């Protein structure tokens, strides 16, 4: 049990850490095939600490092996991130499962579990890295010593030394020693890293085992398949075997291949070689555009193309982190490498690689002169950043203007990698007018809509698979779902890619120096950036929106910031006087002051979501207050508030965000009250008998008090008449009894009908009148308070609400007087005030 709790605590701590909260990984499943792309990455080929349904670029992998040094020597511009090791486990469903276990604590040695091979620990078959033809390299790095008083320091053995290196004292007890081991298996490498922390001194030892030169293993081979002799051919034969012969022949005929090999000063090169189909297509296009013959194209104008595809040193793609920039042999030109991980369940290669978003088809093929990767296209020199690419396109003029007005253009001109899905000018014409206006003017949350189109990583179309769903996350932290359609028979063009099932990518993988641009045909809206009127349309609040437009307040509502809008549903407004005028006299609503007051009464400041609601009076934009109340509809958990009302109108849908605002929907419109409770009684002749009782009891001041809130339960006049006919005349009672009778109908709280729910024993609810009487409340056909049914609910006053009831609530006697005769009831007669009992 202790281990279980410790594990749970570790999991919770890990999920609360920045490494988890900031991880915007993307995922693919093989059934629904979900792919994703992010900045996090796997630590190994055969084992990783990320779920096998996670697809993430290998960006922070920190591969500590000998080849990394060669890569570092030929690359620039990418900050190397530290290698961090958490508990790395093996994915047994991967194509090459690693069946070994690496310890997390030093008291289990490397051979501990392997020594139990016959008993289920480890495996009786030796892995390839323990077999023949394996070369081992060891790299050790020491951390800084821990500072102590004066010039003394603690060495790696826990001994305290002075500035001259002499041992001052050796600790006899209290030494701290902790180590973490992790191993990563790749097709031709097995890399183990051990991090030791002894008394604050950190040391890292990296052991790399790989097939020696001239030996190799088939990709996706079983872990027991040893390193075997491979045939290494010259560069021309190797390229021919990989279907990329024409590029090498052209480089030879132009003299560029010999120059590149001689300039390598005996070191190996890495060549990114376009396959024959891609290179032939490029040459045809190049000759047509420049009107030159083959010899000139190969001799002079294509010289830079050959250099662009060459990199000094052997660069194995397994050792290149995502977003790495490799310096090519062409001055000022770099190759951006992107890596996308696929889950093993797809049965494909575990990683997909791209160079400047050109798919890498085959990789890491060794020849006598160079390491060869083949491309499904030709790399082109990059001289413009992503924003420059947008500026030079005539069909993106609106997007260019909006980006510059919101200053988001600066994000697209920096050095950090970006991806932007750019809508054409024609896409803006599809927008609803209010949204189009907000975007073009760069107002409100136009920047949020733009950020919905931008990723802080390089997302190539290669990251999507036909029939798969790919998820990535934009600058708002919101997901974008990309779906590449399945290819049909005899289809030669790439299958279409859709974003959020709304926008289609018209032109993909337009590379800039700092990222990639994709052209789309539709703008991708996000609820958090929509103008209020656009959000009303999306939520089918059409009558309220049309009233805004008819009054001329629609743009004013769109420009509001930090507000809460309580909008009545169409059902709530369809029979209202405003809806009638909208249908019959729309011209009368233009600049109508009463309509403006009605609409503004539905808006409050600030923006309040339901999780922040509390019982209170809030001022509206119209000036008057609205009353917020919270109720519980749980019979058992009466303290759990799950129903909210505004002036007793119930919230039926809530928390729809627009640009700087939030929308809640109501089941009836709001009307600002003009009278207090006393004035409401005086204004309705049907309440005259109850009003007489109030005056007789000297309680008029209470119902006129604007600083308090009450619920007033009012029987109509006919209720008193029916009651008088069923009773005999009795002597008059005291003033105190009369006052108690009236106070039984007054509750010092606002109890809307929406807060009265059906209840049964033992879950009986009650409200307390100001006379101290506890009145049971429930609901069957209608709300019921004690013995009276509510015939008309929620008549709003400035200091509370009024319910019309169909009976007189009789005060209950104290327990000691329960067997006395029925108490006298004060009620006004048809004429003068009399007492009946």
Secondary structure, 3 states (H helix, E strand, C coil): CHHHHHHHHHHHHHHHCHHHHCCCCEECCCCCCEEECCCCCCCCCCEECCCCCEECCCCCCCCCCHHHHHHHHHECCCCCCCCCCCCCEECCCCCCCCCCCCCCCCCCCCCCCHHHHHHCCCCCCCCHHHCCCEEEEEEEEECCCEECCCCCEECCCCEEECCCCCEEEECCCCCCEEEEEEEEEECCEEEEEEEEEECCEEEEEEEEEEECCCEECCCCCCCCCCCEECCCCCHHHHHHHCCCHHHHHHHHHCCHHHHHHHHCCCCCEEEEEECHHHHHHHHHHHHHHHCCCHHHHHHHHCHHHHHHCEEECCCCHHHCCCCEEEEECCCCCEEEEEEEECCHHHCCCCEEEEECCEEEEEEEEECCCEEEEEECCCCCCCCCCHHHHHHCCHHHHHHHHHHHHCCHHHHHCCCCCEEEEEECHHHHCCCCHHHHHHHHCCCCCHHHHHHCCEECCCCCHHHCCECCEEEEECCCCCEEEEEECCCCCCCCCCCCEEECCCEEEEEEEEEECCEEEEEECCCCCCHHHCCHHHHHHHCCCHHHHHHHHHHCCHHHHHHCCCEEEEEECHHHHCCCHHHHHHHHCHHHHCCCHHHHHHHHCCEEECCCCHHHCCCEEEEECCCCEEEEEEECCCCCCCCCCCEEEECCEEEEEEEEEECCEEEEEECCCCCCCCCCHHHHHHHCHHHHHHHHHHHHCCCHHHHCCCCCCEEEEEECHHHHHHHHHCCCECCCCCHHHHHHHHHCCEECCCCCHHHCCCCCCCCCEEEEECCCCEEEEEECCCEEECCEEEEEEEEEECCEEEEEECCCCCCCCCHHHCCCCCCCEECCCCCCCCEEC
